[in-house]
Amino acid sequence: MTRRVIDLSQPLSRESQLHPFFPPTQILRHILHGDAEPGRPSFSAEVIITSNHAATHVDAFGHYDPNGVAIAEMPLDTFCGEALCVDIRAYGQGHDVTAAEVEQAVTESGQELRRGDILVFCSDHYNQTAGTPAFLDGFCGISAEAVHWMADRGVKIFGVETISPDLVYLTDEYPTHRACAERGLTHYENLNNLRELVGRRFEFYGFPLRLETAYGSPVRAVGIVED
């Protein structure tokens, strides 16, 4: 069998589309090879100015819970482990995926959801909408009751391919984030390429940077499968 690594991240660039909360990312040239005198060692380096909630990232508990911890205080084993990918591509703009629909998606995957699993939701949103207004207002959400359903079954973290599991373009009440605070269950936002993993169990890795002190972090998320 072949061990294959799948990139589950969206690119982080000046073109990254962000929730209106956050400023645009800047990647500025700091040192260029052409800056060096002839015959001298040369280098290329950048200055990166970005929200920690741009492109593929994970929320710390303290992002949405006033009593929650910062990202560097969270156990590293939160961000890796056995994962299951379920398909929610049938649901469109304005739909909040219910607990019953999550349960159905798990059943249709043909896989068992186990305590301690990471659960990720394939909407293929980035590949279908990146660079268009629909990226920011054309997606389905994950309902608060679905968060409670996941927590009851021991899911340790979940992930979506959208800027938020909440329907942020319809309401600023953030019921899903509130449920995450209530149940101690956080999530990844802006994952990508989950269509390659629908209906599969796989190894997931998405470690945050050790930022001190911060309440979220960019990640390079990957899935590892045996083909």
DRENDO-1510 file (C-alpha; in Angstrom, 1 decimal, always signed):
<recs>
REC; n; res; u; v; w
REC; 1; MET; +0.0; +0.0; +0.0 .
REC; 2; THR; +1.1; +3.6; -0.7 .
REC; 3; ARG; +1.0; +6.3; +2.0 .
REC; 4; ARG; -0.4; +9.5; +0.5 .
REC; 5; VAL; -0.3; +13.0; +2.0 .
REC; 6; ILE; -3.2; +15.3; +0.9 .
REC; 7; ASP; -3.0; +19.0; +1.4 .
REC; 8; LEU; -6.2; +20.2; +3.1 .
REC; 9; SER; -5.2; +23.9; +3.2 .
REC; 10; GLN; -6.3; +26.9; +1.3 .
REC; 11; PRO; -3.5; +29.3; +0.2 .
REC; 12; LEU; -2.7; +32.3; +2.4 .
REC; 13; SER; -2.1; +35.3; +0.2 .
REC; 14; ARG; -3.1; +38.9; -0.4 .
REC; 15; GLU; -6.0; +37.4; -2.4 .
REC; 16; SER; -7.4; +35.4; +0.6 .
REC; 17; GLN; -11.0; +36.3; +1.2 .
REC; 18; LEU; -11.7; +37.0; +4.9 .
REC; 19; HIS; -14.7; +37.6; +7.1 .
REC; 20; PRO; -15.2; +41.4; +7.3 .
REC; 21; PHE; -14.0; +41.3; +10.9 .
REC; 22; PHE; -10.5; +40.9; +9.7 .
REC; 23; PRO; -8.0; +43.0; +7.7 .
REC; 24; PRO; -6.5; +41.6; +4.4 .
REC; 25; THR; -3.3; +39.6; +4.5 .
REC; 26; GLN; -0.1; +41.3; +3.3 .
REC; 27; ILE; +3.1; +39.5; +2.2 .
REC; 28; LEU; +5.8; +42.1; +1.8 .
REC; 29; ARG; +9.2; +41.7; +0.3 .
REC; 30; HIS; +11.9; +42.3; +3.0 .
REC; 31; ILE; +15.1; +41.1; +1.5 .
REC; 32; LEU; +15.7; +40.3; -2.2 .
REC; 33; HIS; +18.7; +38.5; -3.8 .
REC; 34; GLY; +19.2; +41.5; -5.9 .
REC; 35; ASP; +19.9; +43.6; -2.7 .
REC; 36; ALA; +23.3; +41.8; -2.2 .
REC; 37; GLU; +26.5; +43.2; -3.7 .
REC; 38; PRO; +28.0; +41.0; -6.4 .
REC; 39; GLY; +29.8; +38.0; -5.0 .
REC; 40; ARG; +28.2; +38.3; -1.6 .
REC; 41; PRO; +25.7; +35.8; -0.1 .
REC; 42; SER; +22.1; +36.8; -0.9 .
REC; 43; PHE; +18.8; +36.0; +0.6 .
REC; 44; SER; +15.1; +36.3; +0.0 .
REC; 45; ALA; +12.7; +36.9; +3.0 .
REC; 46; GLU; +9.3; +38.4; +3.6 .
REC; 47; VAL; +7.3; +40.2; +6.2 .
REC; 48; ILE; +3.9; +38.7; +6.7 .
REC; 49; ILE; +1.1; +40.7; +8.2 .
REC; 50; THR; -2.1; +38.7; +8.7 .
REC; 51; SER; -5.0; +37.9; +10.9 .
REC; 52; ASN; -4.6; +34.6; +12.7 .
REC; 53; HIS; -8.1; +33.8; +11.3 .
REC; 54; ALA; -7.1; +34.1; +7.6 .
REC; 55; ALA; -7.3; +31.1; +5.2 .
REC; 56; THR; -7.0; +27.7; +6.9 .
REC; 57; HIS; -6.9; +28.1; +10.6 .
REC; 58; VAL; -8.1; +26.8; +14.0 .
REC; 59; ASP; -9.9; +28.7; +16.7 .
REC; 60; ALA; -8.7; +28.6; +20.3 .
REC; 61; PHE; -11.4; +28.2; +23.0 .
REC; 62; GLY; -10.6; +31.8; +24.0 .
REC; 63; HIS; -11.6; +33.1; +20.6 .
REC; 64; TYR; -15.3; +32.7; +21.4 .
REC; 65; ASP; -15.3; +31.9; +25.1 .
REC; 66; PRO; -14.3; +34.7; +27.5 .
REC; 67; ASN; -13.1; +32.0; +29.9 .
REC; 68; GLY; -11.4; +29.9; +27.3 .
REC; 69; VAL; -7.6; +29.4; +26.9 .
REC; 70; ALA; -5.3; +30.7; +24.3 .
REC; 71; ILE; -4.0; +28.6; +21.4 .
REC; 72; ALA; -0.6; +27.8; +22.9 .
REC; 73; GLU; -2.3; +26.4; +26.0 .
REC; 74; MET; -4.4; +23.8; +24.2 .
REC; 75; PRO; -3.1; +20.2; +24.2 .
REC; 76; LEU; -1.3; +19.3; +20.9 .
REC; 77; ASP; -3.2; +16.1; +20.6 .
REC; 78; THR; -6.3; +18.1; +20.0 .
REC; 79; PHE; -5.0; +18.9; +16.5 .
REC; 80; CYS; -4.2; +15.5; +15.2 .
REC; 81; GLY; -5.6; +12.0; +15.1 .
REC; 82; GLU; -8.0; +9.7; +13.5 .
REC; 83; ALA; -10.6; +11.5; +11.3 .
REC; 84; LEU; -13.7; +10.9; +9.3 .
REC; 85; CYS; -14.8; +13.0; +6.3 .
REC; 86; VAL; -18.6; +13.2; +5.6 .
REC; 87; ASP; -20.3; +14.7; +2.6 .
REC; 88; ILE; -22.5; +17.9; +2.9 .
REC; 89; ARG; -22.3; +19.0; -0.7 .
REC; 90; ALA; -26.0; +18.5; -1.2 .
REC; 91; TYR; -26.7; +21.5; +1.1 .
REC; 92; GLY; -26.5; +25.0; -0.2 .
REC; 93; GLN; -26.7; +28.7; +0.7 .
REC; 94; GLY; -28.5; +29.5; +3.9 .
REC; 95; HIS; -29.0; +25.9; +5.1 .
REC; 96; ASP; -27.9; +25.0; +8.6 .
REC; 97; VAL; -27.0; +21.3; +8.7 .
REC; 98; THR; -28.9; +19.6; +11.5 .
REC; 99; ALA; -27.9; +16.9; +13.9 .
REC; 100; ALA; -30.0; +14.4; +12.0 .
REC; 101; GLU; -28.3; +15.4; +8.8 .
REC; 102; VAL; -24.9; +14.9; +10.3 .
REC; 103; GLU; -26.0; +11.5; +11.6 .
REC; 104; GLN; -27.3; +10.6; +8.1 .
REC; 105; ALA; -24.0; +11.8; +6.5 .
REC; 106; VAL; -22.0; +9.6; +8.9 .
REC; 107; THR; -24.3; +6.6; +8.1 .
REC; 108; GLU; -23.9; +7.2; +4.4 .
REC; 109; SER; -20.1; +7.3; +4.7 .
REC; 110; GLY; -20.2; +3.6; +5.7 .
REC; 111; GLN; -17.8; +4.3; +8.5 .
REC; 112; GLU; -18.0; +4.3; +12.2 .
REC; 113; LEU; -17.7; +7.5; +14.2 .
REC; 114; ARG; -15.6; +6.8; +17.2 .
REC; 115; ARG; -15.0; +8.7; +20.4 .
REC; 116; GLY; -12.0; +10.9; +20.1 .
REC; 117; ASP; -12.4; +11.3; +16.3 .
REC; 118; ILE; -11.9; +14.4; +14.3 .
REC; 119; LEU; -15.0; +15.0; +12.1 .
REC; 120; VAL; -14.6; +17.1; +8.9 .
REC; 121; PHE; -17.4; +18.3; +6.5 .
REC; 122; CYS; -16.9; +18.3; +2.8 .
REC; 123; SER; -18.7; +21.1; +1.0 .
REC; 124; ASP; -15.9; +21.6; -1.6 .
REC; 125; HIS; -16.6; +25.3; -1.0 .
REC; 126; TYR; -13.2; +26.8; -1.8 .
REC; 127; ASN; -12.8; +24.9; -5.1 .
REC; 128; GLN; -16.3; +26.0; -6.2 .
REC; 129; THR; -16.4; +29.6; -5.1 .
REC; 130; ALA; -12.9; +31.0; -4.4 .
REC; 131; GLY; -12.5; +34.5; -5.8 .
REC; 132; THR; -16.3; +35.1; -6.1 .
REC; 133; PRO; -18.7; +36.8; -3.7 .
REC; 134; ALA; -20.3; +33.4; -3.0 .
REC; 135; PHE; -17.1; +32.4; -1.1 .
REC; 136; LEU; -18.3; +34.8; +1.6 .
REC; 137; ASP; -22.1; +34.3; +1.4 .
REC; 138; GLY; -22.9; +31.2; -0.5 .
REC; 139; PHE; -22.3; +28.3; +1.9 .
REC; 140; CYS; -24.2; +26.1; +4.3 .
REC; 141; GLY; -23.6; +26.1; +8.1 .
REC; 142; ILE; -23.2; +23.6; +10.8 .
REC; 143; SER; -26.0; +24.1; +13.3 .
REC; 144; ALA; -25.6; +24.5; +17.1 .
REC; 145; GLU; -27.6; +21.3; +17.6 .
REC; 146; ALA; -25.0; +19.5; +15.4 .
REC; 147; VAL; -22.3; +20.7; +17.7 .
REC; 148; HIS; -24.1; +19.2; +20.7 .
REC; 149; TRP; -24.6; +15.9; +18.7 .
REC; 150; MET; -20.8; +15.8; +18.0 .
REC; 151; ALA; -19.9; +16.6; +21.6 .
REC; 152; ASP; -22.3; +13.9; +22.9 .
REC; 153; ARG; -20.4; +11.3; +20.7 .
REC; 154; GLY; -17.0; +12.4; +21.8 .
REC; 155; VAL; -15.8; +14.2; +18.6 .
REC; 156; LYS; -12.8; +16.1; +19.8 .
REC; 157; ILE; -12.6; +18.8; +17.0 .
REC; 158; PHE; -14.4; +19.4; +13.7 .
REC; 159; GLY; -13.7; +21.2; +10.5 .
REC; 160; VAL; -15.4; +23.0; +7.7 .
REC; 161; GLU; -14.3; +24.3; +4.3 .
REC; 162; THR; -15.9; +27.7; +4.8 .
REC; 163; ILE; -15.1; +30.9; +6.6 .
REC; 164; SER; -17.3; +29.9; +9.5 .
REC; 165; PRO; -19.6; +27.0; +10.6 .
REC; 166; ASP; -22.1; +29.8; +11.4 .
REC; 167; LEU; -24.2; +31.5; +8.7 .
REC; 168; VAL; -22.4; +34.7; +9.3 .
REC; 169; TYR; -23.9; +36.5; +6.3 .
REC; 170; LEU; -27.4; +35.9; +7.8 .
REC; 171; THR; -26.9; +36.5; +11.5 .
REC; 172; ASP; -24.4; +37.9; +13.9 .
REC; 173; GLU; -25.6; +35.8; +16.8 .
REC; 174; TYR; -23.0; +33.0; +16.2 .
REC; 175; PRO; -25.1; +30.1; +17.7 .
REC; 176; THR; -22.6; +27.5; +16.6 .
REC; 177; HIS; -19.6; +29.3; +18.1 .
REC; 178; ARG; -21.7; +29.7; +21.3 .
REC; 179; ALA; -22.4; +25.9; +21.3 .
REC; 180; CYS; -18.7; +25.3; +20.9 .
REC; 181; ALA; -18.0; +27.4; +23.9 .
REC; 182; GLU; -20.7; +25.6; +25.9 .
REC; 183; ARG; -19.4; +22.1; +25.0 .
REC; 184; GLY; -15.6; +22.8; +24.8 .
REC; 185; LEU; -15.4; +21.7; +21.2 .
REC; 186; THR; -13.5; +23.9; +18.7 .
REC; 187; HIS; -13.1; +23.7; +15.0 .
REC; 188; TYR; -11.0; +24.4; +11.9 .
REC; 189; GLU; -12.3; +26.9; +9.2 .
REC; 190; ASN; -11.3; +27.1; +5.6 .
REC; 191; LEU; -10.1; +23.6; +5.0 .
REC; 192; ASN; -9.8; +22.4; +1.4 .
REC; 193; ASN; -9.8; +19.4; -0.8 .
REC; 194; LEU; -11.9; +17.2; +1.5 .
REC; 195; ARG; -13.6; +15.8; -1.6 .
REC; 196; GLU; -10.6; +13.5; -1.9 .
REC; 197; LEU; -11.5; +12.0; +1.5 .
REC; 198; VAL; -15.3; +11.7; +1.5 .
REC; 199; GLY; -16.4; +8.6; +3.2 .
REC; 200; ARG; -13.0; +7.7; +4.4 .
REC; 201; ARG; -11.2; +7.4; +7.7 .
REC; 202; PHE; -7.7; +8.9; +7.6 .
REC; 203; GLU; -5.0; +10.5; +9.8 .
REC; 204; PHE; -5.5; +14.3; +10.2 .
REC; 205; TYR; -2.8; +16.8; +11.2 .
REC; 206; GLY; -3.4; +20.5; +11.6 .
REC; 207; PHE; -1.1; +22.0; +14.2 .
REC; 208; PRO; -1.3; +25.7; +15.2 .
REC; 209; LEU; +1.7; +27.9; +15.5 .
REC; 210; ARG; +3.0; +28.5; +19.1 .
REC; 211; LEU; +1.7; +32.0; +19.2 .
REC; 212; GLU; +1.8; +33.8; +22.6 .
REC; 213; THR; -0.7; +35.1; +23.3 .
REC; 214; ALA; -3.2; +34.5; +20.5 .
REC; 215; TYR; -6.7; +32.9; +20.2 .
REC; 216; GLY; -6.4; +31.2; +16.9 .
REC; 217; SER; -3.7; +30.2; +14.4 .
REC; 218; PRO; -3.0; +29.5; +10.7 .
REC; 219; VAL; -2.3; +25.9; +10.1 .
REC; 220; ARG; -1.1; +23.7; +7.2 .
REC; 221; ALA; -3.7; +20.9; +7.5 .
REC; 222; VAL; -3.0; +17.5; +5.9 .
REC; 223; GLY; -4.7; +14.2; +5.6 .
REC; 224; ILE; -2.8; +10.9; +5.3 .
REC; 225; VAL; -4.4; +7.9; +3.7 .
REC; 226; GLU; -3.3; +4.4; +2.7 .
REC; 227; ASP; -4.2; +3.6; -0.9 .
</recs>
